[in-house]
Amino acid sequence: MTPTPSPQAPRNVVLLAYAGMNLLDLSGPLQALATTNRLQEREVYRLHVASAQGGAVLTSAGLPVLTQALSELEALLAADGLHTLISPGGSLGETFCIDTALVAWIRRAAPLAQRVCSVCTGAFHLAEAGVLDGLRVTTHWGSVEQLQRRYPALEVDGEPIYIRQGRIWTSAGVTAGIDLTLALVEQDLGHVAAIATARQLVMFIKRPGGQSQFSHPLASQTAGAGRFVELHAWIAANLGADLRVENLARQANMSPRTFARLYVAETGRTPARTVELMRLEAARRALEETRLPLKRIASQSGYGEEQNLRRVFLRQLGVSPGQYRERFAAS
């Protein structure tokens, strides 16, 4: 039976570590919880950074992190319980490599934890342990397809910053681990405490928008797009033109019906969706990199009127163009 500590007793939090993990996936949540402890002037969270073998673990940034061995925690957790388990992400290569010893420990410990969380590709360890089966989850936008393909029992949503499914929490890439941690603090201590921690970290307590603010939705527009590479380049240079299917088909020297069918088969999306994404990407870049007025950006990126640009940003990103510029402009 899992011990039930008093409300004022420290909550045991275990952050897992392994070779090649992202340093910020670990240090972000760790610092947020440590900051909460300091602001609350008590040990709200008793923090444990643990790896399979213990000792120094080399992160992908080249900085070693000193860890406890998971075996050293057994007696403590048996006596005081495990409140929160956090699985950070990160990998030395493009394919996530599973730490089998961590997975074995997660299988034993997760059922006893009050909360189980992942940051970024830390979701792979939870998925391998069977913790995420049947749940809607998220991960870094660049690993969404890999996670879904590898674990078809999951419903992987690449848009949210974090997702809560009962006691299971998953978050997007890297800094999203801090967003997740602020939500955990809010659940434990209330909005005022979470706001205080966010202010100390110079963070939004709830970041507006989703991962699509930071991903590059058309990163593959020239890779793997086969016969449509030149068409994509033409679209990017003519975003303000009439880009209906008929005109795109003419540019590709095909009939509209043949063009639409082949395009979806080869790219996995409709021509209209590609145009939508490319216009949004162009508008984002202009907001990030220039001080052009919104009216000019709307015209150049193919939205025509400023109000159309505003509607698209609110629908797709959850923020207005002005808010996006304020938060993500280079200067």
C-alpha positions in Angstrom: 0.0 0.0 0.0 1.3 3.5 -0.9 1.9 5.7 2.1 -0.3 8.8 2.4 1.8 11.7 3.7 0.3 14.6 5.6 -0.5 17.7 3.5 2.6 19.5 4.8 4.9 16.6 4.3 7.4 17.0 1.5 6.2 15.5 -1.8 8.8 13.0 -3.2 9.6 13.9 -6.8 11.8 11.6 -8.9 13.4 13.0 -12.1 14.9 10.3 -14.2 18.2 10.7 -15.9 20.1 8.8 -18.6 23.0 9.3 -21.0 22.1 11.7 -23.8 19.1 13.3 -22.2 18.4 17.1 -22.8 19.9 19.0 -20.0 17.0 21.5 -20.0 14.4 18.7 -19.9 15.8 17.9 -16.5 17.0 21.2 -15.1 13.9 23.2 -16.2 11.4 21.2 -14.1 14.0 20.8 -11.3 14.6 24.5 -11.1 10.9 25.4 -11.2 10.2 23.0 -8.3 13.3 24.3 -6.3 12.1 27.8 -6.9 8.7 26.9 -5.5 10.3 25.5 -2.4 12.2 28.7 -1.9 9.2 30.9 -2.4 7.1 28.8 -0.1 9.9 28.9 2.5 9.5 25.1 3.1 10.3 21.9 1.3 7.2 21.4 -0.6 9.0 19.1 -3.0 11.8 16.7 -2.0 13.7 16.4 -5.2 15.6 13.3 -6.4 17.5 13.0 -9.6 18.1 9.3 -10.3 19.5 7.1 -12.9 19.7 3.3 -13.3 23.3 3.0 -12.0 23.7 6.3 -10.2 26.8 8.6 -10.4 27.6 11.0 -13.2 25.3 10.9 -16.3 26.5 12.8 -19.4 23.8 14.9 -21.0 23.5 15.7 -24.7 25.0 19.2 -23.9 28.2 17.5 -22.7 27.5 18.5 -19.0 27.5 15.6 -16.5 24.8 15.5 -13.9 25.3 13.7 -10.6 22.5 11.2 -9.8 21.4 8.8 -7.2 21.0 5.1 -8.2 17.3 4.2 -8.4 18.0 1.3 -6.0 18.9 3.9 -3.3 15.3 5.3 -3.4 13.5 2.0 -2.7 13.4 2.3 1.1 12.6 6.1 1.0 9.7 5.6 -1.4 8.4 2.6 0.5 8.3 4.7 3.6 7.1 8.1 2.3 5.5 7.3 -1.1 6.2 8.6 -4.6 4.3 11.7 -5.4 5.5 12.7 -8.9 7.7 10.8 -11.4 9.1 12.9 -14.3 10.7 11.4 -17.4 12.8 13.9 -19.3 13.6 13.5 -23.0 16.5 13.9 -25.3 18.5 11.6 -27.6 22.0 11.6 -29.1 20.5 10.6 -32.5 17.4 11.0 -34.6 15.9 7.8 -33.2 15.1 7.7 -29.6 17.0 5.0 -27.8 15.2 3.3 -24.9 17.0 2.8 -21.5 15.7 -0.6 -20.6 16.7 -0.4 -17.0 14.7 2.9 -16.6 11.7 1.3 -18.3 11.8 -1.7 -15.9 11.8 0.7 -13.0 9.0 2.8 -14.4 6.8 -0.3 -14.8 7.2 -1.0 -11.1 7.0 2.6 -9.8 4.4 4.3 -12.1 1.4 2.5 -10.5 2.5 3.7 -7.1 3.0 7.4 -8.1 0.3 10.0 -7.6 1.4 11.6 -10.9 3.5 10.4 -13.8 4.9 13.0 -16.2 7.0 13.2 -19.3 8.9 16.1 -20.9 9.6 16.1 -24.6 10.7 12.6 -25.8 10.6 11.3 -22.3 7.2 10.1 -23.5 9.0 7.2 -25.2 10.1 5.7 -21.9 6.6 6.0 -20.5 5.1 4.5 -23.7 7.6 1.6 -23.6 6.6 0.9 -20.0 2.9 0.7 -21.0 2.0 3.8 -19.0 0.5 5.7 -21.9 -1.5 3.0 -23.6 -4.9 4.3 -24.9 -4.2 7.9 -23.8 -4.0 11.1 -25.7 -0.4 12.4 -25.3 2.1 14.9 -26.7 5.8 15.1 -27.3 8.2 17.3 -29.2 6.8 18.3 -32.5 9.7 16.7 -34.4 9.0 13.3 -32.8 5.2 13.1 -33.1 5.2 10.8 -36.1 8.0 8.5 -34.6 6.1 8.2 -31.3 2.8 7.4 -33.1 4.4 4.9 -35.4 6.3 3.2 -32.7 3.3 3.0 -30.2 0.1 2.8 -32.2 -2.0 2.3 -29.0 -1.4 6.0 -28.3 -3.2 9.0 -29.7 -0.4 11.5 -30.3 -1.3 15.1 -30.6 1.6 17.3 -31.7 -0.1 20.7 -31.0 -0.6 21.2 -27.2 2.2 22.4 -24.9 1.1 19.8 -22.4 -1.8 17.3 -22.0 -3.2 15.9 -18.7 -5.0 12.6 -18.8 -6.0 11.9 -15.2 -2.7 11.4 -13.3 -0.7 11.1 -16.5 0.8 14.3 -17.9 2.9 14.6 -21.1 4.5 17.8 -22.5 6.0 19.1 -25.7 9.7 19.8 -26.3 12.3 21.1 -24.0 11.0 24.4 -22.4 7.5 23.0 -22.3 8.7 21.0 -19.3 8.6 24.2 -17.3 5.1 25.0 -18.5 4.1 21.5 -17.3 5.8 22.0 -14.0 4.0 25.3 -13.4 0.7 23.5 -14.0 1.8 20.8 -11.4 2.5 23.5 -8.9 -0.8 25.1 -9.6 -2.6 21.8 -9.0 -0.7 21.3 -5.7 -0.6 24.8 -4.2 -3.0 26.9 -6.2 -2.9 29.7 -8.7 -1.1 32.3 -6.5 1.8 30.0 -5.8 2.2 29.1 -9.5 2.1 32.7 -10.5 4.8 33.5 -8.0 7.0 30.8 -9.4 6.3 31.8 -13.0 7.2 35.4 -12.2 10.4 34.4 -10.5 11.3 32.3 -13.6 10.2 35.2 -16.0 7.7 32.8 -17.6 4.1 32.9 -18.7 2.1 30.7 -16.3 0.1 29.6 -19.3 1.9 30.1 -22.6 -0.5 31.2 -25.4 -0.8 29.0 -28.4 0.6 25.5 -29.1 3.6 23.9 -30.6 2.8 25.2 -34.1 4.2 28.5 -33.0 7.7 26.9 -32.9 7.7 24.1 -35.4 8.3 24.5 -39.1 5.2 23.0 -40.7 6.8 22.9 -44.1 10.3 21.8 -43.3 9.8 19.0 -45.8 8.5 21.1 -48.6 11.6 20.5 -50.6 12.6 17.2 -49.1 10.5 14.2 -50.0 8.1 16.3 -52.1 9.3 14.7 -55.3 7.7 16.2 -58.5 6.3 19.2 -56.5 9.5 20.7 -55.4 9.5 23.4 -58.1 5.8 24.1 -57.5 6.4 24.7 -53.8 9.1 27.2 -54.7 6.7 28.9 -57.0 4.0 29.1 -54.4 6.4 30.6 -51.9 7.3 33.3 -54.4 3.7 34.0 -55.2 1.8 33.8 -52.0 -0.3 36.9 -52.9 -1.5 35.3 -56.1 -4.7 33.3 -56.8 -3.6 29.9 -55.6 -6.7 27.8 -56.2 -6.3 24.2 -57.3 -7.0 25.0 -60.9 -4.1 27.5 -61.0 -1.7 25.3 -59.2 -2.6 22.4 -61.6 -1.9 24.7 -64.5 1.5 25.6 -63.0 2.3 21.8 -62.6 1.1 21.1 -66.2 -1.6 18.7 -65.0 -5.4 18.6 -65.1 -7.0 19.8 -61.8 -8.3 16.3 -60.9 -5.0 14.5 -61.6 -3.1 17.2 -59.8 -5.2 17.0 -56.7 -5.1 13.2 -56.5 -1.3 12.9 -57.1 -0.5 15.8 -54.7 -2.4 14.2 -51.8 -0.8 10.8 -52.5 2.7 12.2 -52.5 2.6 14.9 -49.8 -0.1 13.6 -47.5 -2.1 16.9 -47.5 -4.3 18.8 -49.9 -2.9 21.6 -52.1 -5.1 24.1 -50.1 -3.6 22.9 -46.8 -0.1 23.5 -48.2 -1.0 27.0 -49.3 -2.5 27.7 -45.9 0.6 26.5 -44.1 3.0 28.4 -46.4 1.1 31.6 -46.0 1.0 31.2 -42.2 4.8 30.4 -42.2 5.5 33.5 -44.3 3.4 35.7 -41.9 5.2 34.3 -38.9 8.6 34.9 -40.3 7.7 38.5 -41.2 6.4 39.1 -37.7 9.5 37.6 -36.2 12.1 39.2 -38.4 10.7 42.5 -39.6 8.8 45.6 -38.3 6.5 45.8 -41.3 3.0 46.9 -40.5 0.3 44.1 -40.2 -1.5 45.4 -43.2 1.6 45.0 -45.4 2.3 41.5 -44.0 -1.3 40.5 -44.7 -0.9 41.6 -48.3 2.5 40.0 -48.9 1.6 36.7 -47.3 -1.6 36.3 -49.3 -4.3 37.2 -46.7 -5.3 40.4 -48.4 -6.8 42.2 -45.4 -5.4 42.6 -41.9 -8.5 41.2 -40.4 -8.0 37.9 -42.3 -4.5 37.6 -40.9 -5.9 38.2 -37.4 -8.5 35.5 -37.8 -6.0 32.9 -39.1 -3.6 33.6 -36.2 -6.3 33.3 -33.6 -7.6 30.1 -35.1 -4.3 28.4 -35.8 -2.0 29.7 -33.0 -4.4 31.0 -30.4 -2.8 34.5 -30.4 -3.2 37.7 -32.4 -0.5 38.8 -34.9 0.4 41.6 -32.5 0.8 39.2 -29.5 2.9 36.8 -31.6 5.2 39.6 -32.6 5.5 40.8 -29.0 6.6 37.4 -27.8 8.7 36.1 -30.6 10.2 39.0 -32.6 14.0 38.9 -32.8 14.3 42.5 -31.5 
